């Protein structure tokens, strides 16, 4: 397994590229939320595809459905949510011939390893996790143990495959730092089983919802979804929050605080982006026109995605085959890792011989 010698400055594909000594293994995943949005696409999916295109990494991409059960959900809708997330992975350009795509709960070793890792994870570290505090506030009637131990399962996801590279946004860095600490504690107690994973930081700015205030989320009703028709994209953008001091054509704008401009950085080519920046600041570009340029950029980039998604929905068996093949490959790695873990910890009947 290749080790990361250092984190280098900006690389291609929206991520800060690490300097590699040899081919490394990547692991990343998303929860099946029931409709991915442009924030998911620009902040993760697009970067994953570009990393895969580099040919530098062995990659596993997981639909992390076990993470999604920490909040109440409609059980009848979960299968379609899982399928839609897998479709989005493939439609965005994750080629099953070049990476492993699978569902977390199809590989129960994730949960088994999480139990073992929990034995070396201090409760105080879990209590300091920012996302635990946020989710506890959002779901005050259901602050369960799963929300509290969520980062342990995330650590298990990564360590199970001995991944050395984990593409993350800044909102997940704290969890990955805990995963690194868990890795060190386990290795110190039981021997050097796991390589220490390191972050591959996204250089794409975080896109907020169209309200310009909170994280983009379908549940908050502030998302532009990947399957939105062009007219829906336009309608949502027309109501989107912009610089509050730029109220009419001629007013100078501040792109650095405008969420519309942040979205442009993900979908608009650099020359056009520079022109938007300059004309916004001068007052020559109005917010309405800026939003319509963004509409065109989003529709242009996501039309192939929408077409591919529609094609895959007509043939769900094709997607299921990808997920089953991926689970088989992932399961092989997971079983091998758990055998090492059992041996290191002195567990199972094999340790008696």
N, C-alpha and C positions, 0 to 999 in steps of 0.2 A: 504494500500500500504506500503510495507516494505521500510524502510529508510536505507541508507548506513551509518554505524557508522564511518567507516574509510576505506582508501585504504590500503590493505595489500600488502606484497611483493609477488613475483611470484607465480601464481597459475597454474593449468593445462590448457592445451588447447591454449597456446600462448597468454594468457591475464593475466594481473595482477589482481588477484581475490580480490573483496571487501569482507569485513566482513559483513555478512548480519544479521539483526535482525529477518527477516521472508522472505517469498518468495517475490521476487521483479519482476517488469516488465521491460523487455528489448525491446528497439526499435532500429532497424538499417535498412539500405537499401543501394542499389547501383543504379546508373543511368543505363539505358539500352544503353550501348555503342555499341552494335553490335558485341560482341566477347570478352568475359572475358579472362583474361590472368593469368599467374602463380602468378603475384603480387597480383591480386584480390583474388586469391585462398588462398595463404599463409597468406596474410595480413588481410583477412576478413572471407571468406567463411569457411575455415578450423577452425578458432577460433569460429565462430558461431555454427558450428556443435558440437564442443567439449563442448561449454557452454550448448547447448541443452541437450547433453548426461549427464551432471551433474544432471539434473532434479531439479535444484535450482530455475530456472527462468520461469516465464510466458513470452513467447517471440512472438514478431511480427516482421516480416521481409518484407520489402516493396520494390517494384520496383519503384523507384522515377522518374517516367517519366515526371512529371511537372517540375522538376529541369532541365531536359534535353533540354527544349525548349528555354533556354536562349541563345543558339547559333544556327545558321542556320543549318538545317538538311533536309534530304530527307523525306518528309511526307510518301511516299509510303513504305519506309523501316522501319519506326518506329514500326508498329505492329510486324514485325518479330524480331526486336531488343528486344522488350518487352518480346515476347515469349521465345526467346533464354536466356534472363536473368532469367526468371522464371524456365526454364528447368535446368539451371546451379544451381540454388538454390536447387532444388529437387535432381538432380543428385549428388551433392556434399554431400548430406546426411541430408538436412533439411526435416524432416518428417512432412508432413501436419497434421498428427494425433497428433503431439506434439507441433505444433506452428502454427501461423497464417501467411500465405503468401498471399499478395495481391498487387494490382496496386494502386499507389497513386491517380491517377486521377479518380479512381472508388469511391473515398471517398472525395467529394468536400469540406467537412468540413475542410480539410487541408488548402485550399485557403481562406476560410472564416476566420478561426482563424488567419491566417497570416496577414490579413487586420487589425484585432483588435490589434494584437501584434505590428504592425507597428506604432500604435499610442503612444506606450511607448518606442520606439527605437530611440535614437538620431542618426541623420544622420552622425555625427562625428564618432560614433562607427563603422558604416558601412564602412565609407571611410578608416578606418584603417585596414580593413581586408586584409590580405596578398593575399588571393585567388582572391579578387576583383582586386587588382593591377596586378596580374599575368594574369588573364583572359582579363583584359582591354588591356594589352600589346599584348596578343595572337590574340585578335579579335578587332583590332583597328577600323575596319569599322562598328562594331556592338556593341558598348559599351552601352547596353540598361539598363533600370531600373531594369529588372529582374536579371541581373548580380549583380547589386548594392544591391538589397533586398534579394538575395538568402539566406543569413543567417537567415532572418526572417522566411522564409518558412521552413528552416531546424528546427528552434526552434518550429514552429507550429507542424511539424511532430512528434517531441518528446513529447511536452506538451499535444497535443491532446489526447494521450493515458496515460497521467500521468506516463510516463516511468521514473523510478528512476535510471536506469542503461543504459548507451549508449556505446557499444563497438566502439572504435575509434582508428585510427592510429594517429601518432603525427601531420599529416598534417590537421587534423580536430579538434584538441584541441582548437584552437582559436575560431572557430565557436561555439563549445559547451560552451566555457566560456561566449560568448556573449549570448547564449541561457539561461544560468544560470542567467545572469544579467537581461535579458528581463523578465524572470520568477519572479525575485525579484521585479522589477519595477511594473509589473502587479499586483502582490499580494499586494504590498504596496499601490497602488492606489485603487484597487477594492476589496480587501479581499483575504484571503488565498485559492485560487482555485487550484493552481498547486503545487505539490511537486517539489523540486529542483533536476533536474537530475545531475548525476555525471558520470564522464568518467570511462570506464573500458579500460585501456590502453593496447594496443597490445604490447607484448614483442617480437614480430617477427620483425627483422630489415627490414627497407624499401628496397625493391628490385628495382633496377634501370633497365632501358632497356638494351638490349644487347650491346648498344653503351657505356654503363658504365657511361654515363654523365647525362642523363635526366630521368624523371619519365617514367616507362614502360607504353606505350600507343599504341593501335592499330593505331591511327591516325598518330603517329610519325614513324610508321613502325619499331619499336624496341622491339616488344612484342613476347613472346612465348605464343601462345594462348592455352586455355585448350583443344581445339579439334584438335590441330596439330597432325598429324601422327608422329610416331617415327622418320621417315627419315627427316621430316621437323624440328623436335626438334633438331636433330643432325646437320642439315645444319645450323640452326640459331646459335647454340652453337659454332660451328667451327669458326664463324666469330665474336664471342663475345669478347668484350674488357676484358683484364686481367691486372695484374700488369705490367706497362710499363718497369720496371727494370728487369723483369724475361723474358728473351728472348730465353733462351735455357736450356735444361736439365742440372742440376748442379747449375744453378743460384739460390740463396736463394730467396724465395718469401715472400710476406707480405699479408697473408690472410685477415688481418683487413682492407685493402684498396681494396680488389679484389671482384668485384660483383659476380663472379662465386662462390666464397666461401660463400658469403652472401646467394646465392640461395641454396647452400648445407645445410646451417643451417635450411632451411625450408623443405628440402626433404630427407636429409640423417640422418640415425640413429646416436645418440651421439657417440657410440664407433668408427664407421667409420669416423665420422666427426673429432674426436680427432686425428685419424691416418692421415687424409688428412692435417690437420693443421700442424702436426709435420713434415711430409715428404715434404710438400710445403716449410716450413721454412728452412729445411735442404738442399733443392735442389734435393732430391731424386725423387720427383714427378713432372713431367712436366705438363705444362698447357694443352696440348692435352689430356693426359690421365685423368687429373682432369675433363676436360669437358665431356669426355665419361662416367666417373663414374656418373657425374651429369645427363647426358642423361638417363642412366639406372635408376637412382633414380626417376626422373620425370616420365618416362614412366611407371615404376612399380606402382607408386602411382596414376597416372591419368588414367590408363587403365580402371579400374572399372567406373570411371567418364565418360569416353568416351562411354563405352558400355551402361551405363544407359541413357546418353543423346540421343544416337541413338534410344534406345527403346522408349523414351518419344516422340521423333520427329515423330515416326510412329503412335502415338496416341495422337495428340495435344488436343483432346477433354478432355482427362484425366487431362492435365495441366490446361485447361480452367476451368474445374470443381473445381480444387483446388483454382484457383484465384477468382472465383465467390463466393465460400464458404468463403474464407478468407475475401473478401470484405464485405460480409454480417456480419461476426463477427466484423470486424474492424469498420464498419458503426454503429453497435450498441453501441460500446464504444464511438465513435466520437459524435454521437447524444447526448448521456448522458452528455459528457463533454461540448458540446456547450450549452445545456440547463443551465448548471451551469454558464457558461460564460455570457450568455444573462441575467440571473438573477442578477449576480454580477454587470453587466454594466448598468442594467436598460433598456434593449433593448427588442424588439418584443412586440406583443400584450399581451403576458402572463404577462408582468410587469405592465399592466394597471389594472389587476383584483385585 
